[in-house]
Amino acid sequence: MQIQIDLASFNGEILCQPDAFLCSVNDVKVNNTIDQRGRNIIAGAEGFLRQKISGQGLAFILAGGSGTILFPKNLESGEVLAVDVSCIVAVTSTVNVQIKYNGPPRRTMFGGDNAVIALLTGPGIVFIQSLPFHRLSQRIARSVTSPNMRENPKFLIQIAIFFFLAYVVIVSSLILTDV
């Protein structure tokens, strides 16, 4: 889903997730920025790499989720919102982003879901997505790969029947060709 952002209404600047910028109209510049705070660098690319979109035109950014679930959240001054890091699409430059680990460090190092959260402190506006693209691709990959035998025993039976029929066809063709 694409989000249309009028940069003039956000003081001419917004920070978004890496590779979120789609296109723009009029005076818009896109720069890659790095969060210089050490605690955010440890969290990985989603925590410290951002695209800074600035100017006075319209910018279109890409996000996952449906239109009813992707929404802007207006944070009041001092209001804190805890969000999974990968669900943040964009924030205004006035929002303070602090990365926290959700659980033991080994879970974060070995790629546990929701292992890293962001504490977003207002004032400012945050755009949150319901389903990041990498999670969507993981779910699609899981559904396309062969099902687990314990979850679907019919699959094992189907494979056995297939090999049995292939065996019968091969043996019968060998018998018929020798006659």
GIFENJO-V874912 format. One record per run of one state. SS is the DSSP state (2 for helix, 1 for strand, 0 for the rest). FROM is the first residue (numbers start at 1). TO is the last residue. If there is no record, write none. Layout:
BEGIN
ss: <SS/SS>
from: <FROM/FROM>
to: <TO/TO>
END
This chain:
BEGIN
ss: <0/1/2/0/1/0/1/0/1/0/2/0/2/1/0/1/0/1/0/1/2/1/0/1/0/2/0/1/0/1/0/2/0/2/0>
from: <1/2/7/11/13/17/21/26/28/35/38/42/45/49/56/58/63/71/76/80/85/88/93/96/102/105/110/116/122/124/129/133/145/153/179>
to: <1/6/10/12/16/20/25/27/34/37/41/44/48/55/57/62/70/75/79/84/87/92/95/101/104/109/115/121/123/128/132/144/152/178/179>
END
